[in-house]
Amino acid sequence: MCGIVVQKINLLDKDAVKEVRDFLQTFQLLLDDNVDYTIVVRQNEEIKATCSKAKNVFKCFAVSEDLRGTGVAAILMGAVSDRLFEEGIYHSFIFTKVANIDIFTSLGYELIYKIENVALLESGIYDIVKYLEQLKEKYNIDTVTKKSAIVMNCNPFTLGHKYLIEEAASQSEEVLVFIVEENKSSFPFIDRYNMVKEGVSHLHNVKVINGGEYIISEATFPTYFLRKKDEILKAYTTLDASIFGKYFCKTLNITKRYIGEEPYCQVTNAYNDALKDILPTFGVEVVEVKRKAFMDDIISASKVRKLIVEGKISDIQQLVPNSTWEFLNTVIGKEIMGRIKVSDSPH
């Protein structure tokens, strides 16, 4: 491979980033805005291959036709893996086209799941099977009792969320509530988790669990190579629902998943539709619960955040459990409220 040079791209250099974007464009791929590290392989100063990462997710991978089969993929992955090791990260994902599966399995990656146009693989010191075994041990989850599950973001935790959990608890032997761990919300994960855990402490058949990397996370959102919004949404919802059904439900004996009716948010509505389509194929019933309302308006986290932005703090007390109200009145809670924008992520 004469003239091959590996180069790190300065993501603050608009011209350099544009060059990478233009190269990816020839493969009908996009460079995600959230990448934090990008390298390219040049031959005679021309970009011939590239790979990026966002935290521990490898993405935006492309190799020119004339360099395929030459070991360039291994060079790219090795260089980005070295960066992860420097950051103290020893587990990674790769989200890629199905056509690239063989490339990455040959480099030690294991397939988690694939759908029509995308695949999610992983490599490192643990995998999804080991993760779930550790989850069972950490939260003392038995595999005999039939369980119901709920996945929530709770940004922040509202009486609507609490109502859904209580409904599930009244109809189930045990309920596992997974709180989305990805920190892309106004309220940090640890605060969302604690609001929920304290808010449902009276429900003795409910366990509140860290959502981890395999549920609604950076690893399961393939925005970088699917252009159309409907394709992006379909890939994300289908993959996430399938991983939950194949691994979480099977391992933890989850037979029902509870969801809240969603009249407003397109993303959540599409996700709910995917769950209804996919989970029954894994023997899991999807139970949709009508949203709790207050004064003829459904209770939502986005409504609470809107009231925060408008400075109507006292109105919030009617929409949230005591655990949330008490947190909002702490120093940390007030600091978070001061940074909230209406456009911040939903739910």
Salt bridges, closest charged atoms under 4 A:
GLU19 OE2 - ARG42 NH1 2.94
ASP22 OD2 - LYS18 NZ 2.80
ASP32 OD2 - LYS59 NZ 2.86
ASP33 OD1 - ARG21 NH2 3.40
ASP36 OD1 - LYS53 NZ 2.71
GLU65 OE1 - ARG68 NH1 3.12
ASP66 OD2 - LYS48 NZ 3.09
GLU86 OE1 - ARG83 NH1 3.88
GLU87 OE1 - LYS53 NZ 3.08
GLU87 OE2 - ARG83 NE 3.09
GLU122 OE1 - HIS91 NE2 2.69
GLU133 OE2 - LYS136 NZ 3.21
ASP142 OD1 - LYS147 NZ 3.53
GLU166 OE2 - LYS162 NZ 2.86
GLU166 OE2 - HIS202 NE2 3.15
GLU174 OE2 - LYS207 NZ 3.52
GLU182 OE2 - LYS55 NZ 2.50
GLU213 OE1 - HIS91 ND1 3.54
GLU218 OE2 - LYS59 NZ 3.62
GLU218 OE1 - LYS184 NZ 3.20
GLU261 OE1 - LYS290 NZ 3.97
GLU262 OE1 - ARG291 NH1 2.93
GLU288 OE1 - LYS276 NZ 2.97
ASP297 OD2 - LYS303 NZ 3.31
GLU310 OE2 - LYS306 NZ 2.49
GLU310 OE1 - LYS312 NZ 3.50
